[in-house]
Each structure stands twice: as structure tokens, then as C-alpha cells.
Amino acid sequence: MSLRVEITDCVDDDTWNGFVARQPDADLMQTTHWADVVAGYHGHTPRYAWVHDGKQPVGALLLFVEPYFQMLTRATHPLLHGPTKRALPVLRWKRGPVIPDPRRRVDVLDALLSGLQAEARSMGALGVAEATSLPDLVQPDCAAVLSATGTWHTHATFLVDLSTGEDAVWAGMKKVARKAVRRAESQGIVVRRLTDEKDLGKVWRMLTEGWERLGTRYGRRQDFLGFLWQALHPDGHCEFFLAEVDGEPVGSMGVWQYNGYVYEFFSGRAHAADASPSQCR
């Protein structure tokens, strides 16, 4: 049976998010919640692609109409960023598509790409940009972070099973890690979950001070945190935490929660955290 691709600007949130959430490869970046973040912050137009087999949806993909050169001009030519924001569009997505039946994955992908290429031609876009697929969630051992050339990657992703309970997670930590937690508690460091959007300014300060320490420059604006909070926090998909000493922030962390996984992002540390405990107080 041939597959039909329908691409639309608008969907029913509950219908779309329900379909995505029911699939094993569900990802937050394929929900309308993430569409709200990207549309609000970047101004990119979300498009929703359904793949039908005549009876039911067999695939779904959230993508965006983006200017091809936007990332380049934002970083290297700020004055050109505005004029190019609506010029030379491409269709781009992250962490998708969502396909319920892995046996039909190749057919659904072929149908999707054909449909997207036709859509790109009809709207005068440059084409369909290479997308990022769902990442591997587990790096089983240290050897997994070695590249084919034998060099170490800068980052790796590790999976920690939180369903075993706090005692089991604590027992599974290395002794040096448990010692560091106890030392932080003895120094009066308290971690709290944010309940007020106004506290996001403190999170941003932790991030910028951390980037300054590393000598890096992050391309996002502070209001990105606000879009994350407004679009993801109400349904429990995003939380922010502050580590404080006597009410003064010394560190921060954000987490995404979706499909049974919690992802760490935007960890930051204040300059004061590098000082001695007495100086932090």
C-alpha cells in the first residue's frame, strides 16, 4: 500500500503529542511544546508532516522552515543576521522522525523525504537540510567514547537508572563522588528547584560566569530560558535548579524530562564557587 505524506502548519496539540508520546522513539523535540520554543525564540515556522498508509498514521515529523545561513550570520556577521533571517529557507529538524513500526522505517523515511523535497520545491526553499536523528542513550563503558582514530571525544552520554531508588543510586556512585556530595552539604550548599520564572536571571548568571571561565561564548540570548520555561515547564518537561550558599547562587542545572528519561543541560557555576568555602559564604 502506498504511503501518503501530509504537511501542514497546524495540528491539534493533543492529537500530535499523544501520537509522539506513544512511540518508543518519542522525543521532546518532536512535540508541539518544542515547536513553541523554536517558533518563539528563533521565529522559525513549524511544519508538521504526517505519513499515512490509508488507515492510520505510520509516521510523524516536526520540522521547521529555517534560513540556511542564519547560524553563520548570527555568529560571524550580526548585521546580516536580520536580512537573512527570512531569506534562503531550508526545511530542517532534530531528533526525528517518529515511526511506530521499525519494520516500516525505510518505507516511511523514503516517503517522508520525497514529500519534503516536493514541499521544498513548491515553497522555493533551497532544500531539505541534513537532520540529526535520535541519539544513542547509552555509552556502555569508557571505550565507547573513543573515536575510530583512537582519540578521546570531549563529551559522552551515560545512562543512570533512577528507577532503582535513591539508596541504590547512591551506592552505585564512586567513593570520591559520595565524598564530594557530603563535602558540599557540610559547606552549607543547598539545592532548590525553581518555582518562579524571575529566578531564571540567576541561572543565566551561573551560565555566563561558567562560559567566561572556559573562555567560550554561547550564541543564545538570555530570553531562551524564558521560552523553555513557558513552553516546557507547565507540563513538567523542563526544570531548573539552583545550588546556593546562604541564599547566594553558586551553581545551576537544567533538566528536560520526557519519555521516561531526564536529560541534564545548561549546567553552570559561579566564579565564587572556585573560592574557598569561607569566601563563598
C-alpha positions in Angstrom: 0.0 0.0 0.0 1.4 3.4 -1.0 2.1 6.0 1.7 0.8 9.5 1.6 2.6 12.5 3.2 0.6 15.4 4.5 2.5 18.6 5.6 0.6 21.2 7.5 1.2 24.4 9.5 -1.2 23.5 12.3 -2.1 20.4 14.3 -4.3 19.6 17.3 -1.8 19.6 20.2 -3.3 16.7 22.0 -3.5 14.5 18.9 0.0 15.2 17.8 1.7 15.0 21.2 -0.4 11.8 22.0 0.9 10.1 18.9 4.5 11.1 19.6 4.3 10.1 23.3 3.0 6.6 22.5 6.1 5.6 20.4 9.3 4.0 21.8 11.4 6.6 20.0 9.4 9.5 21.3 11.5 12.7 21.8 10.7 16.0 23.3 12.0 17.8 20.2 9.2 16.2 18.2 6.4 17.7 20.3 4.4 20.9 19.9 5.9 22.1 23.1 9.3 22.2 21.4 7.7 23.8 18.4 6.6 26.7 20.7 10.2 27.1 22.0 11.7 27.3 18.5 9.0 29.5 17.0 9.1 31.9 19.9 12.8 32.2 20.3 14.1 31.8 16.7 10.9 32.9 14.8 11.1 29.7 12.7 7.8 28.4 11.2 7.0 24.9 12.4 5.6 22.4 9.9 4.1 19.0 10.8 4.4 16.1 8.5 2.1 13.1 8.8 2.7 9.8 6.9 -0.5 7.8 6.3 -1.0 4.4 4.9 -4.7 4.9 4.2 -5.8 3.6 7.5 -3.8 5.3 10.2 -0.7 7.5 10.7 2.5 5.4 10.4 5.0 8.3 10.9 5.2 11.9 12.1 7.9 14.6 11.8 8.1 18.1 13.3 10.3 20.3 11.2 11.0 24.0 10.7 11.3 26.5 7.9 14.7 28.0 8.7 17.1 30.4 6.9 20.1 28.4 5.6 22.7 31.0 6.7 21.1 32.1 10.0 23.6 30.3 12.3 26.5 31.6 10.3 25.4 35.2 10.2 24.4 35.2 13.9 27.9 34.2 14.9 30.1 35.9 12.4 28.1 38.7 10.7 25.5 40.1 13.2 24.5 42.9 10.9 23.5 40.4 8.2 21.5 38.3 10.6 18.3 40.2 10.2 18.2 40.4 6.4 19.0 36.7 6.0 16.6 35.6 8.7 13.8 35.1 6.1 15.9 34.5 3.1 17.1 31.2 1.5 14.9 28.9 3.6 15.5 25.2 4.2 13.5 22.5 5.9 15.3 21.2 9.0 14.5 19.1 12.0 16.1 17.4 15.0 15.7 14.0 16.6 13.1 12.5 14.4 11.0 11.3 12.7 8.8 9.2 15.0 7.9 5.9 13.4 5.9 3.3 15.4 6.8 0.2 13.4 10.5 -0.3 12.9 9.8 -2.8 10.1 8.4 0.1 8.0 11.1 2.6 8.9 12.8 2.5 5.4 9.5 2.9 3.5 8.3 5.7 5.8 11.6 7.6 5.6 11.6 7.3 1.8 8.0 8.6 1.6 8.9 11.5 4.0 12.0 12.6 2.1 10.0 12.5 -1.2 7.3 14.6 0.4 9.7 17.1 1.9 11.6 17.5 -1.3 8.3 18.2 -3.1 7.3 20.7 -0.4 10.7 22.4 -0.7 10.3 22.9 -4.4 6.8 24.2 -4.0 7.8 26.9 -1.5 11.0 27.9 -3.3 13.3 26.6 -0.5 16.9 25.5 -1.0 16.0 22.0 0.0 15.9 19.7 3.0 18.8 20.1 5.4 20.6 17.1 6.9 18.9 16.4 10.2 20.1 14.8 13.5 18.4 11.5 14.3 17.7 10.2 17.7 20.9 9.8 19.7 22.2 6.7 21.4 21.3 7.0 25.0 23.9 4.6 26.4 27.6 4.6 26.3 28.3 1.2 28.0 31.9 1.8 29.0 34.8 4.2 28.7 35.9 2.6 25.4 32.7 3.9 23.9 33.9 7.4 24.0 36.9 6.6 21.8 36.6 7.6 18.1 37.7 5.3 15.3 41.1 7.0 15.3 41.7 6.2 18.9 41.3 9.7 20.2 39.0 10.7 23.1 35.8 12.6 22.5 35.3 15.7 24.6 31.8 14.6 25.7 30.0 11.3 26.2 26.5 10.4 27.3 25.9 7.9 30.2 22.7 6.4 31.3 21.9 6.2 35.0 18.9 4.0 36.0 17.0 6.1 38.6 14.2 3.6 39.0 16.4 1.5 41.4 15.8 4.1 44.1 18.0 6.7 45.9 19.9 4.2 48.0 20.9 2.1 45.0 21.9 5.2 43.0 24.0 6.4 46.0 25.7 3.0 46.4 26.5 2.9 42.7 28.4 6.2 42.9 32.2 6.2 43.2 33.5 6.9 46.7 35.0 10.2 45.6 31.6 11.3 44.3 29.9 10.5 47.5 32.6 12.3 49.4 32.1 15.4 47.2 28.4 15.4 47.9 29.0 15.2 51.7 31.6 18.0 51.5 29.1 20.2 49.7 26.5 19.6 52.3 29.0 20.4 55.1 29.8 23.7 53.4 26.1 24.7 53.6 25.3 24.2 49.9 21.6 23.8 49.4 19.9 22.8 46.1 16.4 24.0 45.3 14.1 23.6 42.4 12.9 26.9 40.9 9.2 27.7 41.1 9.4 31.4 40.0 10.4 32.4 36.4 12.0 35.5 37.9 14.9 33.3 39.2 16.0 32.4 35.7 18.2 35.5 35.8 20.3 33.8 38.5 20.5 30.7 36.3 21.7 32.8 33.4 24.4 34.4 35.6 25.7 31.0 36.6 25.9 30.1 32.9 27.7 33.2 31.7 30.2 33.0 34.5 30.9 29.4 33.6 31.4 30.3 30.0 33.7 33.1 31.0 35.8 30.7 33.0 36.1 28.4 30.0 36.8 31.2 27.6 33.8 30.4 25.4 30.9 32.4 24.0 27.5 30.9 23.8 25.3 32.0 20.9 21.9 32.2 22.7 20.2 35.1 24.4 19.0 35.1 28.0 15.4 35.0 26.9 15.9 31.5 25.6 15.5 30.3 29.2 12.2 32.1 29.4 10.9 30.3 26.3 11.9 27.0 27.7 10.1 27.8 31.0 6.9 29.0 29.3 6.6 26.2 26.8 8.0 23.2 28.7 7.8 23.8 32.4 3.9 23.9 32.8 3.7 20.2 31.7 6.7 19.2 33.7 9.1 18.7 30.8 11.7 21.2 32.0 13.0 22.1 35.4 15.8 24.4 36.7 17.8 24.0 39.9 20.0 26.4 41.8 22.7 25.5 44.3 23.0 28.2 46.9 25.0 29.1 50.0 23.1 31.4 52.4 20.8 32.2 49.6 23.6 33.2 47.2 23.7 31.1 44.0 26.9 29.2 43.2 25.7 26.8 40.6 22.8 25.8 38.4 21.4 23.0 36.3 18.5 22.5 33.9 16.8 19.2 33.1 14.5 18.0 30.4 12.0 15.2 31.3 10.3 13.1 28.6 9.6 9.6 27.7 11.0 8.2 30.9 14.3 10.0 30.6 15.8 13.0 32.4 18.5 14.9 30.4 20.9 17.3 32.0 21.6 20.6 30.2 22.8 24.1 30.9 24.9 23.4 34.0 26.7 26.5 35.3 29.0 27.5 38.1 29.6 30.9 39.6 33.1 32.4 40.0 32.6 32.3 43.7 32.3 28.5 43.6 36.1 28.4 42.8 36.9 30.3 46.0 37.4 28.7 49.4 34.3 27.7 51.5 34.8 30.7 53.7 34.8 33.1 50.8 31.6 31.6 49.4 29.7 32.4 52.5 
